[in-house]
Amino acid sequence: MSDEEYSVLVVDDEARLADLFAAWINTERSVETAYDGTEALEKMTDAVEVVLLDRRMPGLSGDEVLEKIREAGYDCRVVMVTAVDPDFDIIEMGFDDYLVKPVSKEELFEMIDSVTSRSEYESDIQEYYSLVSKKALLESEKSDRELEDNDEYGELVERVAELRSQVDETVSGMSSHDDFVGAFQDLQSEN
């Protein structure tokens, strides 16, 4: 398989875990693995649709790899798949979603399908999904008091509200995408 053919890049310094994820994914999608941040950046191409990225790695951390992927302008979805519990630092990070290990095969496939389907929609919808994901993640990990006391979280809530109205307008023009509208309405009812 040439470097241009794979659509998922699994990046994890735990080789056995990276290989397991790759074996699962390879049943449905083309996949490549990288066992550290430097190798991940070497294997990045425009053909990569989804990067499954561990945060805590020696050398270049997943956070640094994510930053370099975004700086380079790759048009891909990045999912942090990590044992690092989310903290307020995730608000400023440019990932599309976040899974905390351990992760099942079903969770991995659901996440890949979810983030790849998002890339079909306009950037305000992508940003909305990303921010709603971060908001929900923080709300599941932090106390109400911690959330109330954090200015960045307050700004995140405001940005989600701003985007919600923009996204509502965009979605109303997508009547042929019934599945997306239904999923989007489910998302809104949770907030």
C-alpha positions in Angstrom: 0.0 0.0 0.0 1.5 3.3 -1.0 1.5 6.3 1.4 -1.2 8.0 -0.6 -3.8 5.3 -0.2 -4.6 5.2 3.5 -7.4 7.2 5.0 -6.8 6.7 8.7 -3.6 7.3 10.6 -3.3 5.8 14.0 -0.6 7.5 16.2 0.3 5.9 19.5 3.6 5.1 21.2 2.1 1.9 22.6 2.8 -0.2 19.5 0.6 -3.1 20.5 -2.4 -0.8 20.9 -1.7 1.1 17.7 -1.4 -2.2 15.9 -4.7 -3.4 17.4 -6.6 -0.3 16.4 -5.1 -0.6 12.9 -6.1 -4.2 12.6 -9.7 -3.3 13.6 -9.9 -0.4 11.2 -8.2 -2.3 8.3 -11.3 -4.4 8.0 -13.2 -1.4 6.7 -10.7 1.3 5.8 -7.2 1.7 4.7 -4.9 2.5 7.6 -1.4 3.3 8.6 0.3 3.4 12.0 2.9 5.7 13.5 4.5 5.0 16.8 5.6 8.5 17.7 4.9 12.1 16.8 7.8 12.5 14.4 6.8 9.4 12.4 3.2 10.7 12.4 4.2 13.9 10.8 6.3 12.1 8.2 3.3 9.9 7.3 0.8 12.8 7.0 -0.5 13.3 3.5 -3.6 14.9 1.9 -5.0 11.4 1.7 -5.4 11.1 5.4 -9.1 11.7 6.4 -8.8 10.8 10.1 -6.0 10.9 12.6 -6.4 8.9 15.8 -3.9 10.6 18.1 -2.6 9.7 21.5 -1.8 12.8 23.7 0.9 11.5 25.9 3.9 10.3 23.9 7.7 10.8 24.4 9.3 13.3 22.1 6.6 15.1 20.2 3.4 14.9 22.3 0.0 14.4 20.6 -0.8 18.0 21.5 2.3 19.2 19.5 1.5 16.8 16.6 -2.1 18.2 16.5 -0.7 21.7 16.4 1.7 20.9 13.5 -1.1 19.1 11.5 -3.3 22.2 11.8 -0.4 24.6 11.0 0.4 22.6 7.9 -3.2 23.0 6.7 -4.1 19.3 6.4 -7.9 18.9 5.8 -8.5 16.0 8.1 -10.4 15.2 11.3 -8.3 14.6 14.4 -9.6 12.5 17.3 -7.6 12.4 20.5 -7.6 8.8 21.7 -5.9 8.9 25.0 -5.7 8.0 28.7 -5.4 11.7 29.6 -8.6 12.9 31.2 -9.7 16.1 29.6 -9.1 19.4 31.4 -9.8 23.0 30.5 -6.7 23.0 28.2 -8.8 21.2 25.6 -10.9 24.3 24.8 -8.1 25.8 22.7 -7.0 22.6 21.1 -7.9 22.0 17.4 -9.2 18.4 17.6 -12.5 17.3 16.3 -13.4 14.8 19.1 -11.9 13.1 22.1 -12.0 9.5 23.3 -10.7 8.4 26.7 -9.0 4.9 26.7 -9.9 2.1 27.0 -11.8 2.3 23.7 -13.8 -0.6 22.2 -13.8 -1.4 18.5 -17.4 -0.2 18.2 -16.6 3.2 19.9 -13.6 3.6 17.5 -15.8 2.9 14.4 -18.6 5.1 15.6 -16.1 8.0 16.1 -14.5 7.5 12.7 -17.8 7.4 11.0 -19.1 10.5 13.0 -16.1 12.7 12.2 -15.8 11.7 8.6 -19.5 12.5 8.0 -19.0 15.9 9.6 -16.4 16.8 7.0 -19.1 16.9 4.4 -20.7 19.9 6.1 -19.8 23.5 6.3 -17.1 24.8 8.6 -19.5 26.4 11.1 -21.2 23.0 11.6 -17.8 21.4 12.0 -16.7 24.0 14.6 -20.1 23.6 16.4 -19.7 19.9 16.6 -16.2 20.2 17.9 -17.1 22.8 20.5 -20.2 20.9 21.7 -18.1 17.9 22.1 -15.6 19.8 24.2 -18.4 21.4 26.3 -20.0 18.0 27.0 -16.6 16.5 27.8 -15.8 19.2 30.3 -19.3 19.0 31.8 -18.8 15.2 32.4 -15.4 15.7 34.0 -15.7 18.9 36.0 -18.0 20.0 38.9 -20.5 22.8 38.3 -18.4 25.0 40.6 -15.2 24.4 38.5 -17.1 25.2 35.3 -18.7 28.4 36.8 -15.2 29.6 37.9 -13.5 29.1 34.6 -13.6 32.0 32.1 -12.5 29.9 29.1 -15.4 27.6 29.7 -17.7 30.6 29.9 -16.4 31.8 26.5 -16.9 28.3 25.1 -20.5 28.3 26.2 -21.0 31.7 24.5 -19.4 30.5 21.3 -21.6 27.4 21.2 -24.6 29.6 21.6 -23.4 31.9 18.8 -22.8 29.0 16.4 -26.1 27.3 17.3 -28.0 30.1 15.5 -25.7 30.0 12.5 -25.9 26.3 12.3 -29.7 26.3 12.6 -29.8 28.4 9.4 -27.4 26.1 7.6 -29.3 23.0 8.7 -32.6 24.4 7.6 -31.3 24.4 4.0 -30.3 20.7 4.2 -33.7 19.1 4.1 -32.4 16.3 1.8 -30.0 15.2 4.6 -32.7 13.8 6.9 -30.2 11.7 8.9 -28.0 14.7 9.6 -30.9 16.9 10.6 -32.2 14.2 12.9 -28.8 13.7 14.5 -28.4 17.4 14.8 -31.7 17.9 16.5 -30.8 15.1 18.9 -27.6 17.0 19.7 -29.5 20.2 20.3 -32.0 18.5 22.6 -29.1 17.3 24.8 -27.9 20.9 25.4 
